Amino acid sequence: MTDSPALASLRLKKNEDRRLKQGHLWIFSNEIDTEATPLKNFEAGQVVQVEESNGRAIGIAYVNPNTLICARVLSRNPKVKLNQTFIKNRLQAALQLREMNFSELCYRLVFGESDGLPGLVIDRFNDVFVVQITTQGMERVKHDILQVLENLFHPQAIVVRNNSGSRELEGLPVAEDEVIGTLPEEIIITENGTQFAIPVKDGQKTGWFYDHRMARRRLQDLVQGKRVLDVFSYLGGWGLAAGVAGAAEVTCVDASEFALDGVDRNALLNGIAEKVITVQGNAFDVLKALKEEGHKYDVVIVDPPAFVKRKKDLKAGSEAYRRINEMAMRLIEKDGILVSASCSHHMTRDGLINQVQQAARHVDRHLQLFDQGHQGPDHPVHPSIPETEYIKTFFFKVSSSL
């Protein structure tokens, strides 16, 4: 991207700078003084200078005049340029945080706003990097991002995932993935002493979900000799970690045949194939069938996809969380463990606890919440942006009603 000698101005209405001054990075369309700076004058992805109502510059942002979040702040310094130097500095700062927390080269390298690069996600799988760009502003500097990745890491391959539905909201094409370099036949990572083959091109999102890593590690302390049920297993992140940690038997449930083929492959990788069972089907249907067949488990993990993607989904999504946790509790042995997780930002911690407790009362169970999980340090939370905190995990002991 060519540096512009002078940026166009985006002026805020009076007092609409307060949230930004508290640290948030989003500017909504109704906060813009459209008389002074009409949104129709801007191109999607254009970098602008953000001004208070009195004209004082307070930073730079990129704009999309066609979306509710019509600008995302890149820096509080109005003299900064969005170029390779800027991207390099942000990537190096992100890398420093990951290296502080992880010894292996497997982590989310960039987590959007939390790393000062809104609209950009990069997952690292050793020498393979998977890039997701979801905004017009980041799309404009895509080649700069890829060049900086090449210069800093000399990767074997970079995969650019262009299939995210959020690209459509920004007016970006949803297209085939791009591969730069040579993808190895198999990408294997190690997480919590467990090996996983990662399908970066054909898998969900970037191919893997690093965000529950710390909670999966906590699970490993609880499963020695236990029968474990991993619901919504994907590639077996929870269940296989339990198997490696000494679980006697692991059952993985997922709707995707592709995902369960991955579970089988990963079970072989870890030498635990003999104790891993896979069941394909809708989780609600499978749990009902398991109950009817008289199955019981010592530990059940429920880690569904986001049941509440938008605020308007909260009522129906909350009921889905209640139902799936109730069905899970019916399968748990006396004094067993329920691990209940959510990746829905709009489902709060208190909200999820309430749904699990309602489920417990419905099936006459007593719960003791004895531990909680959080998203890993490669998904840092921006303290001023609640939207960056979305993962929650609860560890319950499930007993007969008091």
C-alpha positions in Angstrom: 0.0 0.0 0.0 1.4 3.4 -0.9 1.7 5.9 2.0 -0.5 8.9 1.5 1.0 12.3 2.1 -2.2 13.5 3.8 -5.1 11.5 5.1 -8.7 12.5 4.8 -10.5 13.3 8.1 -13.2 11.4 9.8 -14.9 13.7 12.3 -16.8 12.5 15.4 -19.9 14.1 16.8 -19.5 15.9 20.1 -18.7 13.6 23.1 -18.5 10.5 20.8 -14.8 10.2 21.5 -15.3 9.0 25.1 -15.4 5.3 24.3 -12.3 5.6 22.2 -10.4 7.5 24.9 -11.2 4.6 27.2 -9.4 2.3 24.8 -12.1 0.9 22.5 -11.1 0.7 18.8 -14.5 0.7 17.1 -16.3 3.7 15.7 -20.0 3.2 14.8 -21.7 5.0 11.9 -24.0 6.9 14.2 -21.0 8.5 16.0 -19.8 10.3 12.8 -20.4 13.9 12.1 -21.7 13.2 8.6 -22.3 16.9 7.8 -18.6 17.6 8.3 -17.3 14.3 6.9 -20.0 12.5 4.8 -19.5 8.8 4.8 -20.2 8.6 1.1 -16.9 10.4 0.5 -14.9 7.4 1.7 -13.9 4.2 0.0 -14.1 0.9 1.9 -10.8 0.2 3.5 -9.5 3.8 3.2 -7.2 4.9 6.0 -8.3 8.2 7.6 -7.4 10.6 10.4 -9.9 10.5 13.2 -10.8 13.8 14.7 -12.8 15.0 17.7 -15.7 17.3 17.1 -13.4 20.3 17.5 -11.1 19.0 14.7 -8.2 17.8 17.0 -6.6 14.6 15.5 -6.8 11.6 17.9 -5.5 8.8 15.8 -5.8 6.9 12.5 -8.4 4.3 11.5 -9.6 2.5 8.4 -13.1 3.0 7.2 -15.9 1.0 5.7 -18.8 3.4 5.1 -21.2 0.5 4.4 -21.1 -1.3 7.8 -22.3 -0.5 11.3 -18.8 -0.6 12.6 -17.7 2.0 10.1 -14.1 2.5 11.3 -11.6 0.6 13.4 -8.8 2.5 15.1 -5.2 1.4 14.2 -3.2 3.8 16.4 -3.7 6.8 18.7 -0.8 8.5 16.9 -2.2 10.4 14.0 1.2 10.4 12.3 1.4 6.7 12.0 1.2 5.1 8.6 -0.4 1.7 7.8 2.5 0.1 6.0 4.9 -2.8 6.3 6.8 -1.2 9.2 3.6 -0.8 11.1 2.5 -4.4 10.5 6.0 -5.7 11.3 6.0 -3.8 14.7 2.6 -5.2 15.6 3.6 -8.8 14.6 6.8 -8.6 16.6 4.9 -7.4 19.7 2.4 -10.3 19.2 5.2 -12.8 18.8 6.8 -11.6 22.0 3.6 -12.4 24.0 3.3 -15.8 22.5 7.0 -16.7 23.1 6.5 -15.6 26.7 3.8 -18.2 27.1 4.6 -21.1 24.8 7.7 -23.1 24.1 6.3 -24.8 20.9 5.6 -22.9 17.7 1.9 -23.6 17.7 -0.4 -20.8 18.7 -2.7 -17.9 17.5 -0.1 -15.4 16.5 -2.5 -12.5 15.9 -5.9 -12.1 17.5 -7.4 -9.0 15.8 -8.1 -6.0 17.9 -6.3 -7.4 20.9 -3.0 -7.3 19.0 -3.7 -3.9 17.4 -4.5 -5.4 14.0 -8.4 -5.4 13.7 -9.7 -7.7 11.1 -6.7 -10.0 11.0 -6.3 -13.4 12.5 -3.1 -15.5 12.0 -2.7 -19.1 13.4 0.8 -20.6 13.4 1.4 -24.3 13.0 5.2 -24.5 13.2 6.3 -23.4 9.7 2.8 -23.1 8.3 0.8 -19.9 8.8 -3.0 -19.6 8.3 -4.3 -16.1 7.6 -7.9 -14.9 7.9 -8.7 -11.4 6.7 -12.2 -10.2 7.5 -12.2 -6.4 6.8 -11.7 -4.1 3.9 -9.0 -2.3 5.7 -6.8 -5.4 6.2 -7.6 -6.7 2.7 -6.1 -3.5 1.3 -2.8 -4.4 2.9 -2.9 -8.1 2.4 0.2 -8.2 0.3 2.1 -6.2 2.9 0.9 -8.7 5.6 2.1 -11.6 3.6 5.4 -10.0 2.8 6.1 -9.2 6.5 5.2 -12.8 7.4 7.7 -14.0 4.7 10.4 -11.7 5.9 10.0 -12.5 9.7 9.4 -16.2 9.6 10.4 -17.6 6.2 7.5 -20.0 6.4 7.2 -23.2 4.4 3.6 -22.2 3.5 1.1 -19.5 4.1 -2.6 -20.3 3.6 -5.0 -17.4 3.2 -8.5 -18.5 4.2 -11.0 -16.5 2.2 -14.2 -18.5 3.2 -15.3 -16.6 6.3 -18.9 -15.5 6.3 -17.9 -12.2 8.0 -16.2 -11.2 4.8 -19.6 -10.9 3.2 -20.6 -8.3 5.8 -17.7 -6.2 4.7 -18.4 -6.6 1.0 -15.5 -8.8 0.5 -15.6 -11.9 -1.8 -15.8 -15.3 -0.3 -13.5 -17.3 -2.4 -11.1 -20.2 -2.7 -8.2 -20.3 -0.3 -4.8 -19.1 -1.5 -1.6 -21.1 -0.8 1.8 -19.5 -0.9 4.7 -21.8 -0.7 4.4 -25.6 -0.4 2.0 -27.2 2.1 3.4 -30.3 3.6 1.4 -33.5 3.2 0.6 -33.5 6.9 0.8 -30.7 9.5 1.3 -32.1 13.0 1.2 -30.0 16.2 1.7 -30.9 19.8 -0.7 -29.5 22.4 -0.6 -30.5 26.1 1.5 -33.6 25.2 -1.0 -34.7 22.5 -0.3 -34.8 18.8 -2.9 -33.6 16.2 -2.8 -33.6 12.4 -4.3 -30.3 11.3 -6.3 -29.9 8.1 -5.6 -26.2 7.5 -7.3 -26.2 4.1 -10.4 -28.3 4.6 -10.9 -28.0 8.4 -13.1 -25.6 10.3 -12.0 -22.0 10.6 -8.1 -22.1 10.4 -8.1 -25.9 10.9 -7.8 -25.9 14.7 -9.1 -24.2 17.8 -6.3 -23.1 20.1 -8.6 -21.1 22.4 -9.5 -23.9 24.9 -5.9 -25.1 25.2 -5.5 -24.2 28.9 -8.8 -25.8 29.9 -8.0 -28.9 28.0 -4.8 -29.1 30.0 -6.8 -28.8 33.2 -9.0 -31.6 32.1 -6.0 -33.9 31.9 -5.6 -33.7 35.7 -9.1 -35.3 36.2 -9.3 -38.3 33.8 -7.0 -41.0 35.0 -8.9 -44.3 34.5 -12.1 -42.5 33.6 -14.7 -43.1 30.9 -14.8 -39.8 28.9 -17.4 -38.5 26.5 -16.4 -35.6 24.2 -19.4 -34.0 22.6 -18.9 -31.7 19.5 -15.4 -33.2 19.4 -14.2 -31.9 16.0 -10.6 -33.5 15.8 -10.7 -34.7 19.4 -9.1 -31.8 21.1 -10.6 -32.6 24.5 -11.1 -36.3 24.2 -7.7 -37.3 22.9 -6.0 -35.1 25.4 -7.9 -37.0 28.0 -6.9 -40.3 26.4 -3.2 -39.4 26.4 -3.5 -38.4 30.1 -4.7 -41.8 31.1 -8.5 -42.0 30.5 -9.6 -45.6 30.2 -12.1 -45.0 27.3 -12.9 -42.0 25.2 -16.0 -41.5 23.0 -16.0 -38.6 20.5 -19.2 -37.3 19.1 -19.4 -35.0 16.0 -21.8 -34.4 13.1 -18.9 -34.3 10.7 -17.6 -37.5 9.2 -14.5 -35.6 8.1 -13.9 -34.5 11.7 -14.2 -38.0 13.1 -11.8 -39.3 10.4 -9.4 -36.8 11.9 -10.1 -38.2 15.4 -9.2 -41.7 14.2 -6.0 -40.4 12.6 -5.1 -38.5 15.7 -5.8 -41.4 18.0 -3.4 -43.5 15.9 -0.8 -40.7 16.1 -0.9 -40.8 19.9 -1.0 -44.6 20.2 -4.5 -44.7 21.9 -6.7 -45.9 19.0 -7.7 -49.0 21.0 -9.6 -46.8 23.6 -11.2 -44.3 21.3 -14.7 -44.7 19.9 -16.3 -42.2 17.4 -20.0 -41.6 16.9 -21.3 -39.5 14.0 -24.5 -37.6 14.3 -26.4 -34.6 15.7 -25.2 -34.2 19.3 -28.8 -33.9 20.7 -29.8 -37.1 18.9 -26.7 -39.0 19.8 -26.9 -38.1 23.5 -30.6 -39.2 23.6 -29.6 -42.5 22.0 -26.7 -43.0 24.4 -29.1 -42.5 27.3 -31.7 -44.9 25.9 -28.9 -47.5 25.5 -27.9 -47.1 29.1 -24.4 -45.6 28.6 -22.8 -43.8 31.5 -19.5 -41.7 31.7 -17.3 -40.4 34.5 -16.5 -37.2 32.6 -18.6 -35.5 29.9 -17.3 -32.5 27.9 -19.8 -30.3 26.1 -18.1 -27.7 23.8 -20.6 -26.7 21.2 -20.2 -24.2 18.3 -21.6 -20.8 19.1 -25.3 -21.2 19.9 -25.6 -17.4 20.3 -23.9 -15.7 17.4 -26.0 -12.5 17.6 -27.9 -10.8 20.4 -31.2 -11.7 18.8 -30.2 -15.4 19.1 -29.8 -15.2 22.9 -33.2 -16.7 23.9 -33.0 -19.7 21.6 -29.3 -20.2 22.1 -29.6 -20.1 25.9 -32.3 -22.8 25.7 -29.9 -24.9 23.5 -27.2 -24.6 26.1 -29.6 -25.7 28.8 -30.9 -28.7 26.8 -27.4 -30.0 25.8 -26.1 -29.7 29.4 -29.2 -31.4 30.7 -28.7 -34.3 28.3 -25.1 -34.5 29.3 -25.9 -34.7 33.0 -28.2 -37.7 32.4 -25.2 -39.6 31.1 -22.9 -38.8 34.0 -22.1 -41.3 36.8 -22.8 -40.3 40.4 -20.1 -37.8 41.5 -18.9 -37.5 37.9 -17.6 -34.4 36.1 -19.3 -32.1 33.6 -17.1 -29.7 31.6 -19.4 -27.1 30.0 -17.9 -24.7 27.5 -19.1 -21.8 25.3 -17.5 -19.8 22.6 -20.4 -17.4 22.3 -19.5 -13.8 23.3 -23.2 -13.0 23.9 -23.5 -15.9 26.3 -22.0 -14.5 29.5 -20.3 -16.5 32.2 -23.3 -15.9 34.6 -25.7 -16.7 31.8 -24.1 -20.1 31.0 -23.9 -21.0 34.7 -27.6 -20.1 35.0 -28.5 -22.4 32.1 -26.4 -25.3 33.5 -28.0 -24.8 36.9 -31.5 -24.8 35.4 -30.6 -28.0 33.6 -29.3 -29.6 36.9 -32.6 -28.7 38.7 -34.6 -30.2 35.9 -32.8 -33.6 36.3 -32.5 -33.3 40.1 -28.7 -33.0 40.3 -26.5 -31.0 42.6 -23.6 -29.1 41.1 -20.4 -27.9 42.6 -18.4 -25.5 40.3 -14.8 -26.3 41.3 -12.8 -24.7 38.5 -13.1 -22.3 35.5 -11.3 -22.0 32.2 -10.5 -19.0 30.1 -9.2 -18.5 26.6 -5.5 -19.0 26.2 -2.8 -16.3 26.3 -2.6 -16.4 22.5 -6.2 -15.0 22.5 -5.5 -12.0 24.8 -8.4 -9.9 26.0 -8.4 -6.2 25.2 -9.6 -4.8 28.6 -11.6 -2.0 26.8 -13.2 -4.3 24.2 -15.5 -6.9 25.9 -16.0 -8.5 22.4 -12.5 -9.9 22.6 -13.4 -12.1 25.6 -15.6 -15.0 24.4 -14.4 -18.3 25.8 -15.6 -19.7 29.1 -15.3 -23.2 30.6 -16.8 -24.5 33.8 -15.8 -27.7 35.6 -18.7 -29.1 37.7 -18.9 -32.1 40.0 -22.3 -33.6 39.4 -24.0 -35.4 42.4 -27.4 -36.6 43.4 -29.6 -33.8 44.7 -29.0 -32.7 48.3 
